[in-house]
Amino acid sequence: MVIAGALAHDAAALILGHGHPSGDATPSPADLAYTRALARVCAAVEVELLDHLILAGDRITSLRALGMVFNEAASVAPDCVRHFVRHRQRLMTKKLVQILHPCVGQADQLPN
């Protein structure tokens, strides 16, 4: 979804952020692995990953400030990523239309 959103809005760069409800802003091994994988996909589709922020209570950890490198060489073919993202967007749009179908054409009947 992150890459799909970036491509849908023609973004040149993105900053990823998520919360740790535990209150510990230390990146987990899963956080680091996800960031590395996302950096490779970003490189493949020419979207710069600027940072990954972890928010925990009143603490924020920047993976960039910790020295994580985000400009990893692309190991995924750009066309494959773009095809996957477009396919995923079409499926999501179709599902949204199915969910909203009963409401389509009834917008004028909704209360203000």
A tleap script that builds the chain and sets N, CA, C and O, in Angstrom:
source leaprc.protein.ff14SB
mol = sequence {
  NMET VAL ILE ALA GLY ALA LEU ALA HIE ASP
  ALA ALA ALA LEU ILE LEU GLY HIE GLY HIE
  PRO SER GLY ASP ALA THR PRO SER PRO ALA
  ASP LEU ALA TYR THR ARG ALA LEU ALA ARG
  VAL CYS ALA ALA VAL GLU VAL GLU LEU LEU
  ASP HIE LEU ILE LEU ALA GLY ASP ARG ILE
  THR SER LEU ARG ALA LEU GLY MET VAL PHE
  ASN GLU ALA ALA SER VAL ALA PRO ASP CYS
  VAL ARG HIE PHE VAL ARG HIE ARG GLN ARG
  LEU MET THR LYS LYS LEU VAL GLN ILE LEU
  HIE PRO CYS VAL GLY GLN ALA ASP GLN LEU
  PRO CASN
}
set mol.1.N position { 0.810 -1.187 0.000 }
set mol.1.CA position { 0.000 0.000 0.000 }
set mol.1.C position { 0.861 1.262 0.000 }
set mol.1.O position { 0.472 2.273 -0.585 }
set mol.2.N position { 2.006 1.215 0.638 }
set mol.2.CA position { 2.869 2.392 0.705 }
set mol.2.C position { 3.307 2.793 -0.696 }
set mol.2.O position { 3.172 3.956 -1.077 }
set mol.3.N position { 3.825 1.853 -1.459 }
set mol.3.CA position { 4.295 2.151 -2.811 }
set mol.3.C position { 3.123 2.509 -3.710 }
set mol.3.O position { 3.232 3.423 -4.527 }
set mol.4.N position { 2.012 1.812 -3.576 }
set mol.4.CA position { 0.834 2.122 -4.395 }
set mol.4.C position { 0.392 3.560 -4.168 }
set mol.4.O position { 0.071 4.267 -5.123 }
set mol.5.N position { 0.372 3.995 -2.927 }
set mol.5.CA position { -0.009 5.377 -2.618 }
set mol.5.C position { 0.969 6.375 -3.194 }
set mol.5.O position { 0.566 7.401 -3.742 }
set mol.6.N position { 2.258 6.079 -3.073 }
set mol.6.CA position { 3.275 6.982 -3.613 }
set mol.6.C position { 3.146 7.103 -5.128 }
set mol.6.O position { 3.220 8.203 -5.674 }
set mol.7.N position { 2.953 5.974 -5.806 }
set mol.7.CA position { 2.822 6.007 -7.262 }
set mol.7.C position { 1.513 6.661 -7.691 }
set mol.7.O position { 1.477 7.381 -8.689 }
set mol.8.N position { 0.450 6.416 -6.950 }
set mol.8.CA position { -0.849 7.009 -7.299 }
set mol.8.C position { -0.808 8.527 -7.225 }
set mol.8.O position { -1.506 9.213 -7.972 }
set mol.9.N position { 0.017 9.051 -6.316 }
set mol.9.CA position { 0.124 10.505 -6.166 }
set mol.9.C position { 1.358 11.064 -6.862 }
set mol.9.O position { 1.711 12.228 -6.672 }
set mol.10.N position { 2.016 10.229 -7.671 }
set mol.10.CA position { 3.196 10.641 -8.430 }
set mol.10.C position { 4.253 11.257 -7.513 }
set mol.10.O position { 4.867 12.268 -7.855 }
set mol.11.N position { 4.458 10.645 -6.354 }
set mol.11.CA position { 5.415 11.153 -5.369 }
set mol.11.C position { 6.845 10.890 -5.818 }
set mol.11.O position { 7.147 9.853 -6.409 }
set mol.12.N position { 7.708 11.837 -5.529 }
set mol.12.CA position { 9.127 11.670 -5.807 }
set mol.12.C position { 9.845 11.072 -4.601 }
set mol.12.O position { 10.923 10.492 -4.736 }
set mol.13.N position { 9.241 11.218 -3.421 }
set mol.13.CA position { 9.869 10.734 -2.194 }
set mol.13.C position { 8.792 10.433 -1.162 }
set mol.13.O position { 7.648 10.868 -1.290 }
set mol.14.N position { 9.182 9.679 -0.137 }
set mol.14.CA position { 8.241 9.408 0.944 }
set mol.14.C position { 8.985 9.228 2.256 }
set mol.14.O position { 10.171 8.899 2.284 }
set mol.15.N position { 8.254 9.452 3.339 }
set mol.15.CA position { 8.736 9.204 4.692 }
set mol.15.C position { 7.758 8.219 5.315 }
set mol.15.O position { 6.556 8.478 5.374 }
set mol.16.N position { 8.272 7.108 5.772 }
set mol.16.CA position { 7.450 6.085 6.398 }
set mol.16.C position { 7.420 6.329 7.899 }
set mol.16.O position { 8.436 6.702 8.486 }
set mol.17.N position { 6.290 6.128 8.513 }
set mol.17.CA position { 6.191 6.254 9.962 }
set mol.17.C position { 5.196 5.258 10.505 }
set mol.17.O position { 4.193 4.956 9.859 }
set mol.18.N position { 5.466 4.749 11.685 }
set mol.18.CA position { 4.507 3.871 12.355 }
set mol.18.C position { 4.728 3.958 13.856 }
set mol.18.O position { 5.763 4.433 14.322 }
set mol.19.N position { 3.742 3.494 14.597 }
set mol.19.CA position { 3.810 3.593 16.047 }
set mol.19.C position { 4.129 2.280 16.724 }
set mol.19.O position { 3.780 1.204 16.238 }
set mol.20.N position { 4.806 2.392 17.868 }
set mol.20.CA position { 5.044 1.264 18.756 }
set mol.20.C position { 4.243 1.524 20.027 }
set mol.20.O position { 4.679 2.307 20.870 }
set mol.21.N position { 3.097 0.893 20.185 }
set mol.21.CA position { 2.265 1.141 21.365 }
set mol.21.C position { 2.944 0.766 22.678 }
set mol.21.O position { 2.508 1.195 23.746 }
set mol.22.N position { 4.005 -0.029 22.606 }
set mol.22.CA position { 4.720 -0.448 23.817 }
set mol.22.C position { 5.409 0.722 24.512 }
set mol.22.O position { 5.746 0.638 25.692 }
set mol.23.N position { 5.617 1.823 23.770 }
set mol.23.CA position { 6.339 2.963 24.325 }
set mol.23.C position { 7.831 2.907 24.047 }
set mol.23.O position { 8.549 3.858 24.357 }
set mol.24.N position { 8.313 1.812 23.467 }
set mol.24.CA position { 9.729 1.655 23.131 }
set mol.24.C position { 9.918 1.986 21.657 }
set mol.24.O position { 9.395 1.288 20.788 }
set mol.25.N position { 10.666 3.048 21.376 }
set mol.25.CA position { 10.861 3.502 19.994 }
set mol.25.C position { 12.049 2.830 19.313 }
set mol.25.O position { 12.454 3.246 18.227 }
set mol.26.N position { 12.605 1.808 19.932 }
set mol.26.CA position { 13.731 1.084 19.339 }
set mol.26.C position { 13.236 0.258 18.155 }
set mol.26.O position { 12.260 -0.481 18.283 }
set mol.27.N position { 13.904 0.376 16.992 }
set mol.27.CA position { 13.468 -0.413 15.834 }
set mol.27.C position { 13.674 -1.911 16.082 }
set mol.27.O position { 14.715 -2.336 16.583 }
set mol.28.N position { 12.678 -2.680 15.727 }
set mol.28.CA position { 12.766 -4.140 15.862 }
set mol.28.C position { 13.469 -4.711 14.633 }
set mol.28.O position { 13.602 -4.015 13.627 }
set mol.29.N position { 13.917 -5.957 14.693 }
set mol.29.CA position { 14.477 -6.585 13.494 }
set mol.29.C position { 13.485 -6.562 12.326 }
set mol.29.O position { 13.890 -6.398 11.175 }
set mol.30.N position { 12.195 -6.723 12.617 }
set mol.30.CA position { 11.180 -6.670 11.550 }
set mol.30.C position { 11.099 -5.271 10.948 }
set mol.30.O position { 10.932 -5.134 9.737 }
set mol.31.N position { 11.216 -4.226 11.777 }
set mol.31.CA position { 11.219 -2.846 11.267 }
set mol.31.C position { 12.379 -2.643 10.302 }
set mol.31.O position { 12.216 -2.056 9.232 }
set mol.32.N position { 13.547 -3.134 10.691 }
set mol.32.CA position { 14.742 -2.965 9.857 }
set mol.32.C position { 14.613 -3.746 8.550 }
set mol.32.O position { 14.958 -3.237 7.483 }
set mol.33.N position { 14.121 -4.974 8.632 }
set mol.33.CA position { 13.958 -5.795 7.422 }
set mol.33.C position { 12.940 -5.169 6.477 }
set mol.33.O position { 13.165 -5.115 5.268 }
set mol.34.N position { 11.820 -4.695 7.023 }
set mol.34.CA position { 10.792 -4.066 6.192 }
set mol.34.C position { 11.346 -2.814 5.515 }
set mol.34.O position { 11.092 -2.574 4.334 }
set mol.35.N position { 12.102 -2.019 6.268 }
set mol.35.CA position { 12.658 -0.783 5.711 }
set mol.35.C position { 13.634 -1.086 4.586 }
set mol.35.O position { 13.631 -0.409 3.558 }
set mol.36.N position { 14.478 -2.111 4.779 }
set mol.36.CA position { 15.417 -2.488 3.716 }
set mol.36.C position { 14.667 -2.936 2.460 }
set mol.36.O position { 15.019 -2.543 1.348 }
set mol.37.N position { 13.640 -3.753 2.643 }
set mol.37.CA position { 12.852 -4.234 1.499 }
set mol.37.C position { 12.142 -3.075 0.810 }
set mol.37.O position { 12.119 -2.997 -0.418 }
set mol.38.N position { 11.562 -2.175 1.601 }
set mol.38.CA position { 10.871 -1.021 1.028 }
set mol.38.C position { 11.851 -0.126 0.271 }
set mol.38.O position { 11.514 0.411 -0.784 }
set mol.39.N position { 13.058 0.035 0.805 }
set mol.39.CA position { 14.068 0.854 0.130 }
set mol.39.C position { 14.409 0.279 -1.243 }
set mol.39.O position { 14.596 1.026 -2.203 }
set mol.40.N position { 14.490 -1.054 -1.334 }
set mol.40.CA position { 14.787 -1.687 -2.634 }
set mol.40.C position { 13.652 -1.455 -3.624 }
set mol.40.O position { 13.898 -1.159 -4.793 }
set mol.41.N position { 12.411 -1.587 -3.164 }
set mol.41.CA position { 11.266 -1.370 -4.053 }
set mol.41.C position { 11.191 0.099 -4.451 }
set mol.41.O position { 10.923 0.414 -5.611 }
set mol.42.N position { 11.426 1.002 -3.498 }
set mol.42.CA position { 11.428 2.440 -3.814 }
set mol.42.C position { 12.464 2.749 -4.894 }
set mol.42.O position { 12.191 3.498 -5.832 }
set mol.43.N position { 13.646 2.169 -4.753 }
set mol.43.CA position { 14.690 2.396 -5.755 }
set mol.43.C position { 14.246 1.892 -7.122 }
set mol.43.O position { 14.539 2.514 -8.143 }
set mol.44.N position { 13.542 0.769 -7.142 }
set mol.44.CA position { 13.090 0.188 -8.412 }
set mol.44.C position { 12.091 1.079 -9.125 }
set mol.44.O position { 12.060 1.112 -10.356 }
set mol.45.N position { 11.273 1.802 -8.374 }
set mol.45.CA position { 10.252 2.652 -8.997 }
set mol.45.C position { 10.623 4.137 -8.928 }
set mol.45.O position { 9.800 5.010 -9.204 }
set mol.46.N position { 11.868 4.401 -8.559 }
set mol.46.CA position { 12.419 5.765 -8.540 }
set mol.46.C position { 11.643 6.704 -7.618 }
set mol.46.O position { 11.352 7.846 -7.974 }
set mol.47.N position { 11.315 6.200 -6.425 }
set mol.47.CA position { 10.735 7.012 -5.359 }
set mol.47.C position { 11.753 6.977 -4.223 }
set mol.47.O position { 12.114 5.899 -3.750 }
set mol.48.N position { 12.214 8.132 -3.786 }
set mol.48.CA position { 13.239 8.182 -2.748 }
set mol.48.C position { 12.620 7.966 -1.366 }
set mol.48.O position { 11.675 8.659 -0.988 }
set mol.49.N position { 13.153 7.012 -0.623 }
set mol.49.CA position { 12.738 6.804 0.762 }
set mol.49.C position { 13.611 7.704 1.629 }
set mol.49.O position { 14.804 7.448 1.795 }
set mol.50.N position { 13.014 8.759 2.183 }
set mol.50.CA position { 13.773 9.745 2.951 }
set mol.50.C position { 14.064 9.289 4.375 }
set mol.50.O position { 15.149 9.540 4.898 }
set mol.51.N position { 13.105 8.624 5.000 }
set mol.51.CA position { 13.300 8.201 6.387 }
set mol.51.C position { 12.191 7.241 6.789 }
set mol.51.O position { 11.163 7.134 6.120 }
set mol.52.N position { 12.420 6.556 7.880 }
set mol.52.CA position { 11.411 5.715 8.524 }
set mol.52.C position { 11.416 6.128 9.988 }
set mol.52.O position { 12.412 5.958 10.691 }
set mol.53.N position { 10.293 6.671 10.436 }
set mol.53.CA position { 10.170 7.157 11.807 }
set mol.53.C position { 9.351 6.175 12.630 }
set mol.53.O position { 8.334 5.655 12.173 }
set mol.54.N position { 9.809 5.930 13.848 }
set mol.54.CA position { 9.063 5.096 14.787 }
set mol.54.C position { 8.623 5.992 15.932 }
set mol.54.O position { 9.446 6.617 16.599 }
set mol.55.N position { 7.316 6.046 16.151 }
set mol.55.CA position { 6.747 6.889 17.198 }
set mol.55.C position { 6.301 6.009 18.356 }
set mol.55.O position { 5.601 5.015 18.166 }
set mol.56.N position { 6.718 6.390 19.561 }
set mol.56.CA position { 6.358 5.632 20.759 }
set mol.56.C position { 6.187 6.621 21.903 }
set mol.56.O position { 7.165 7.153 22.429 }
set mol.57.N position { 4.940 6.862 22.283 }
set mol.57.CA position { 4.685 7.864 23.321 }
set mol.57.C position { 5.174 9.218 22.853 }
set mol.57.O position { 4.761 9.700 21.798 }
set mol.58.N position { 6.048 9.832 23.627 }
set mol.58.CA position { 6.595 11.137 23.241 }
set mol.58.C position { 7.970 11.006 22.600 }
set mol.58.O position { 8.670 12.005 22.433 }
set mol.59.N position { 8.366 9.795 22.241 }
set mol.59.CA position { 9.677 9.551 21.624 }
set mol.59.C position { 9.521 9.224 20.145 }
set mol.59.O position { 8.575 8.552 19.734 }
set mol.60.N position { 10.469 9.714 19.361 }
set mol.60.CA position { 10.511 9.418 17.923 }
set mol.60.C position { 11.923 8.965 17.580 }
set mol.60.O position { 12.898 9.617 17.953 }
set mol.61.N position { 12.030 7.859 16.877 }
set mol.61.CA position { 13.322 7.374 16.405 }
set mol.61.C position { 13.345 7.468 14.890 }
set mol.61.O position { 12.426 7.010 14.211 }
set mol.62.N position { 14.413 8.072 14.365 }
set mol.62.CA position { 14.628 8.173 12.924 }
set mol.62.C position { 15.650 7.120 12.526 }
set mol.62.O position { 16.775 7.121 13.026 }
set mol.63.N position { 15.261 6.219 11.626 }
set mol.63.CA position { 16.216 5.217 11.179 }
set mol.63.C position { 17.357 5.851 10.397 }
set mol.63.O position { 18.477 5.340 10.410 }
set mol.64.N position { 17.084 6.957 9.718 }
set mol.64.CA position { 18.154 7.669 9.014 }
set mol.64.C position { 19.176 8.199 10.018 }
set mol.64.O position { 20.383 8.084 9.806 }
set mol.65.N position { 18.681 8.784 11.120 }
set mol.65.CA position { 19.582 9.320 12.144 }
set mol.65.C position { 20.413 8.211 12.789 }
set mol.65.O position { 21.517 8.459 13.274 }
set mol.66.N position { 19.880 6.991 12.794 }
set mol.66.CA position { 20.626 5.849 13.333 }
set mol.66.C position { 21.656 5.319 12.339 }
set mol.66.O position { 22.421 4.408 12.655 }
set mol.67.N position { 21.673 5.896 11.133 }
set mol.67.CA position { 22.670 5.513 10.142 }
set mol.67.C position { 22.202 4.521 9.097 }
set mol.67.O position { 23.011 4.021 8.316 }
set mol.68.N position { 20.918 4.229 9.067 }
set mol.68.CA position { 20.423 3.294 8.055 }
set mol.68.C position { 20.512 3.926 6.674 }
set mol.68.O position { 20.145 5.086 6.483 }
set mol.69.N position { 21.000 3.155 5.722 }
set mol.69.CA position { 21.147 3.620 4.347 }
set mol.69.C position { 19.876 3.264 3.584 }
set mol.69.O position { 19.416 2.123 3.616 }
set mol.70.N position { 19.315 4.262 2.894 }
set mol.70.CA position { 18.058 4.052 2.182 }
set mol.70.C position { 18.223 3.962 0.672 }
set mol.70.O position { 17.265 3.631 -0.027 }
set mol.71.N position { 19.398 4.246 0.157 }
set mol.71.CA position { 19.572 4.256 -1.299 }
set mol.71.C position { 20.136 2.928 -1.791 }
set mol.71.O position { 21.098 2.895 -2.557 }
set mol.72.N position { 19.529 1.843 -1.342 }
set mol.72.CA position { 19.972 0.519 -1.762 }
set mol.72.C position { 19.673 0.312 -3.245 }
set mol.72.O position { 18.685 0.821 -3.776 }
set mol.73.N position { 20.532 -0.431 -3.883 }
set mol.73.CA position { 20.310 -0.712 -5.305 }
set mol.73.C position { 19.030 -1.519 -5.480 }
set mol.73.O position { 18.701 -2.389 -4.673 }
set mol.74.N position { 18.339 -1.211 -6.529 }
set mol.74.CA position { 17.079 -1.910 -6.807 }
set mol.74.C position { 17.368 -3.362 -7.157 }
set mol.74.O position { 18.193 -3.646 -8.025 }
set mol.75.N position { 16.697 -4.264 -6.487 }
set mol.75.CA position { 16.840 -5.684 -6.816 }
set mol.75.C position { 15.537 -6.232 -7.393 }
set mol.75.O position { 15.396 -7.434 -7.615 }
set mol.76.N position { 14.595 -5.330 -7.631 }
set mol.76.CA position { 13.295 -5.699 -8.186 }
set mol.76.C position { 13.134 -4.942 -9.498 }
set mol.76.O position { 13.396 -3.740 -9.555 }
set mol.77.N position { 12.714 -5.622 -10.535 }
set mol.77.CA position { 12.521 -4.965 -11.828 }
set mol.77.C position { 11.387 -3.949 -11.726 }
set mol.77.O position { 10.292 -4.297 -11.284 }
set mol.78.N position { 11.630 -2.684 -12.132 }
set mol.78.CA position { 10.603 -1.646 -12.022 }
set mol.78.C position { 9.285 -2.020 -12.686 }
set mol.78.O position { 8.221 -1.737 -12.135 }
set mol.79.N position { 9.331 -2.647 -13.849 }
set mol.79.CA position { 8.090 -3.005 -14.541 }
set mol.79.C position { 7.272 -4.012 -13.741 }
set mol.79.O position { 6.042 -3.948 -13.732 }
set mol.80.N position { 7.944 -4.938 -13.073 }
set mol.80.CA position { 7.230 -5.920 -12.246 }
set mol.80.C position { 6.522 -5.232 -11.090 }
set mol.80.O position { 5.373 -5.549 -10.784 }
set mol.81.N position { 7.205 -4.289 -10.447 }
set mol.81.CA position { 6.611 -3.578 -9.314 }
set mol.81.C position { 5.430 -2.749 -9.785 }
set mol.81.O position { 4.356 -2.790 -9.183 }
set mol.82.N position { 5.626 -1.994 -10.864 }
set mol.82.CA position { 4.536 -1.154 -11.369 }
set mol.82.C position { 3.316 -2.006 -11.754 }
set mol.82.O position { 2.180 -1.629 -11.467 }
set mol.83.N position { 3.554 -3.147 -12.400 }
set mol.83.CA position { 2.452 -4.031 -12.792 }
set mol.83.C position { 1.710 -4.536 -11.552 }
set mol.83.O position { 0.480 -4.527 -11.516 }
set mol.84.N position { 2.450 -4.970 -10.548 }
set mol.84.CA position { 1.828 -5.465 -9.323 }
set mol.84.C position { 1.008 -4.373 -8.649 }
set mol.84.O position { -0.122 -4.617 -8.226 }
set mol.85.N position { 1.567 -3.169 -8.545 }
set mol.85.CA position { 0.873 -2.067 -7.874 }
set mol.85.C position { -0.400 -1.704 -8.631 }
set mol.85.O position { -1.448 -1.510 -8.016 }
set mol.86.N position { -0.323 -1.610 -9.949 }
set mol.86.CA position { -1.519 -1.272 -10.734 }
set mol.86.C position { -2.595 -2.350 -10.594 }
set mol.86.O position { -3.781 -2.042 -10.471 }
set mol.87.N position { -2.175 -3.608 -10.613 }
set mol.87.CA position { -3.131 -4.710 -10.442 }
set mol.87.C position { -3.800 -4.613 -9.074 }
set mol.87.O position { -5.013 -4.782 -8.954 }
set mol.88.N position { -3.012 -4.346 -8.063 }
set mol.88.CA position { -3.547 -4.226 -6.698 }
set mol.88.C position { -4.528 -3.050 -6.601 }
set mol.88.O position { -5.565 -3.158 -5.946 }
set mol.89.N position { -4.200 -1.935 -7.251 }
set mol.89.CA position { -5.095 -0.776 -7.229 }
set mol.89.C position { -6.425 -1.101 -7.903 }
set mol.89.O position { -7.481 -0.698 -7.415 }
set mol.90.N position { -6.382 -1.829 -9.024 }
set mol.90.CA position { -7.619 -2.206 -9.719 }
set mol.90.C position { -8.486 -3.094 -8.835 }
set mol.90.O position { -9.702 -2.915 -8.774 }
set mol.91.N position { -7.862 -4.055 -8.147 }
set mol.91.CA position { -8.615 -4.932 -7.254 }
set mol.91.C position { -9.246 -4.146 -6.111 }
set mol.91.O position { -10.395 -4.392 -5.746 }
set mol.92.N position { -8.498 -3.204 -5.547 }
set mol.92.CA position { -9.016 -2.408 -4.442 }
set mol.92.C position { -10.161 -1.519 -4.907 }
set mol.92.O position { -11.155 -1.368 -4.196 }
set mol.93.N position { -10.032 -0.932 -6.090 }
set mol.93.CA position { -11.093 -0.080 -6.625 }
set mol.93.C position { -12.353 -0.903 -6.859 }
set mol.93.O position { -13.455 -0.462 -6.531 }
set mol.94.N position { -12.195 -2.096 -7.425 }
set mol.94.CA position { -13.344 -2.970 -7.676 }
set mol.94.C position { -14.033 -3.327 -6.358 }
set mol.94.O position { -15.261 -3.307 -6.279 }
set mol.95.N position { -13.254 -3.653 -5.328 }
set mol.95.CA position { -13.822 -4.001 -4.029 }
set mol.95.C position { -14.548 -2.804 -3.424 }
set mol.95.O position { -15.626 -2.964 -2.852 }
set mol.96.N position { -13.979 -1.618 -3.539 }
set mol.96.CA position { -14.609 -0.413 -3.007 }
set mol.96.C position { -15.943 -0.158 -3.697 }
set mol.96.O position { -16.922 0.194 -3.039 }
set mol.97.N position { -15.992 -0.331 -5.009 }
set mol.97.CA position { -17.245 -0.143 -5.752 }
set mol.97.C position { -18.284 -1.161 -5.282 }
set mol.97.O position { -19.460 -0.829 -5.135 }
set mol.98.N position { -17.850 -2.401 -5.046 }
set mol.98.CA position { -18.783 -3.420 -4.552 }
set mol.98.C position { -19.348 -3.035 -3.188 }
set mol.98.O position { -20.533 -3.239 -2.924 }
set mol.99.N position { -18.511 -2.484 -2.329 }
set mol.99.CA position { -18.954 -2.083 -0.991 }
set mol.99.C position { -19.913 -0.905 -1.071 }
set mol.99.O position { -20.921 -0.867 -0.366 }
set mol.100.N position { -19.593 0.062 -1.938 }
set mol.100.CA position { -20.384 1.284 -2.025 }
set mol.100.C position { -21.594 1.156 -2.942 }
set mol.100.O position { -22.443 2.047 -2.963 }
set mol.101.N position { -21.688 0.076 -3.692 }
set mol.101.CA position { -22.736 -0.069 -4.702 }
set mol.101.C position { -24.131 0.289 -4.203 }
set mol.101.O position { -24.843 0.999 -4.913 }
set mol.102.N position { -24.564 -0.158 -3.028 }
set mol.102.CA position { -25.913 0.198 -2.573 }
set mol.102.C position { -26.104 1.706 -2.390 }
set mol.102.O position { -27.227 2.204 -2.459 }
set mol.103.N position { -25.014 2.424 -2.158 }
set mol.103.CA position { -25.106 3.871 -1.921 }
set mol.103.C position { -25.006 4.691 -3.199 }
set mol.103.O position { -25.371 5.867 -3.210 }
set mol.104.N position { -24.517 4.085 -4.276 }
set mol.104.CA position { -24.343 4.826 -5.521 }
set mol.104.C position { -25.702 5.303 -6.009 }
set mol.104.O position { -26.664 4.536 -6.045 }
set mol.105.N position { -25.774 6.562 -6.379 }
set mol.105.CA position { -27.013 7.137 -6.875 }
set mol.105.C position { -27.939 7.615 -5.774 }
set mol.105.O position { -29.013 8.148 -6.054 }
set mol.106.N position { -27.535 7.430 -4.516 }
set mol.106.CA position { -28.375 7.853 -3.408 }
set mol.106.C position { -27.770 9.025 -2.642 }
set mol.106.O position { -28.262 9.384 -1.571 }
set mol.107.N position { -26.716 9.620 -3.176 }
set mol.107.CA position { -26.034 10.710 -2.481 }
set mol.107.C position { -26.972 11.873 -2.206 }
set mol.107.O position { -26.838 12.540 -1.180 }
set mol.108.N position { -27.927 12.132 -3.109 }
set mol.108.CA position { -28.847 13.251 -2.904 }
set mol.108.C position { -29.846 12.959 -1.783 }
set mol.108.O position { -30.520 13.872 -1.307 }
set mol.109.N position { -29.947 11.709 -1.360 }
set mol.109.CA position { -30.874 11.343 -0.294 }
set mol.109.C position { -30.212 11.331 1.083 }
set mol.109.O position { -30.885 11.155 2.099 }
set mol.110.N position { -28.890 11.520 1.114 }
set mol.110.CA position { -28.181 11.507 2.385 }
set mol.110.C position { -28.416 12.808 3.135 }
set mol.110.O position { -28.500 13.866 2.511 }
set mol.111.N position { -28.525 12.756 4.474 }
set mol.111.CA position { -28.713 13.996 5.245 }
set mol.111.C position { -27.473 14.870 5.176 }
set mol.111.O position { -26.358 14.368 5.036 }
set mol.112.N position { -27.669 16.176 5.273 }
set mol.112.CA position { -26.535 17.118 5.232 }
set mol.112.C position { -25.799 17.149 6.539 }
set mol.112.O position { -24.822 17.884 6.680 }
savepdb mol mol.pdb
quit
